[in-house]
Amino acid sequence: MHRSFSKLIYGAAKLGYVDKDMAAIIKCPICGRENDFFAEPLGPFCSKRCKLVDLGKWLGEDYRISEPLRPDQLEDYEEGTGEGDSDADRS
């Protein structure tokens, strides 16, 4: 499962859009072991070690945001469309 999709599902569950009691078996983004996405307190990670490895990758800048959001992208998210980067916006 792609990392951004995992974060989207986790966020949806926190907001109440997805039932947290529903089993969501995914592979750990670090080691690949199968686990429950909504398992507390580790979330999508299978162990504390994998969670810390992921944090280390963020802190070491292995993961990074590719570019800052443009104002038009922020407006799309505020309006709820979330499209932000369509070809129609570039004309």
C-alpha positions in Angstrom: 0.0 0.0 0.0 1.4 3.4 -0.9 2.4 5.6 2.0 0.2 8.6 1.2 -2.9 6.3 0.8 -2.1 4.8 4.2 -2.1 8.2 5.8 -5.3 9.1 4.0 -7.1 6.0 5.4 -5.7 6.6 8.9 -6.8 10.3 8.8 -10.3 9.2 7.6 -10.5 6.8 10.5 -9.5 9.5 13.0 -12.3 11.8 11.6 -14.8 9.0 11.9 -15.3 8.3 8.1 -13.9 4.8 8.4 -14.9 2.3 11.1 -11.8 1.7 13.2 -13.1 -1.7 14.3 -13.0 -2.9 10.7 -10.0 -5.1 10.1 -7.6 -3.4 7.8 -4.7 -5.8 7.2 -1.7 -4.1 5.5 2.0 -4.6 5.2 4.2 -2.6 7.5 5.8 0.2 5.4 9.2 -0.6 6.8 9.6 -4.4 7.0 6.6 -5.7 5.1 5.1 -7.8 7.8 1.3 -8.0 7.8 -0.5 -6.2 10.6 -3.7 -4.3 11.5 -3.6 -0.7 10.2 -5.6 0.6 13.1 -3.6 -1.2 15.9 -2.9 1.1 18.7 -0.4 2.6 19.5 1.6 1.6 16.5 -0.8 2.4 13.7 0.4 1.0 10.4 3.7 -0.2 11.8 4.2 -3.7 13.2 6.5 -2.8 16.0 8.0 0.2 17.9 11.3 -0.5 16.1 9.6 0.0 12.6 7.9 3.2 13.9 11.2 4.6 15.0 13.0 3.6 11.8 10.3 5.5 9.9 10.7 8.6 12.2 14.5 8.4 11.6 13.9 8.4 7.8 11.8 11.6 8.1 14.4 13.2 10.4 17.2 12.1 8.1 15.3 13.6 5.1 15.0 10.3 3.3 11.3 11.3 3.0 10.5 14.8 2.1 7.8 16.9 0.6 8.7 17.4 -3.1 7.7 21.0 -3.3 5.8 23.6 -1.3 2.1 23.8 -2.0 1.0 26.7 -4.2 -1.9 29.0 -3.1 -4.2 27.5 -5.7 -3.6 24.0 -4.3 -4.5 25.2 -0.8 -7.7 26.8 -2.1 -8.7 23.5 -3.7 -8.2 21.6 -0.4 -10.2 24.3 1.5 -13.0 23.9 -0.9 -12.9 20.1 -0.6 -12.0 19.3 -4.2 -8.4 18.3 -3.4 -7.4 18.3 -7.1 -4.9 21.2 -7.0 -2.7 20.1 -9.9 -5.1 19.7 -12.8 -4.2 20.8 -16.4 -7.1 23.3 -16.4 -5.4 25.3 -13.6 -2.3 25.9 -15.8 -3.9 27.8 -18.6 
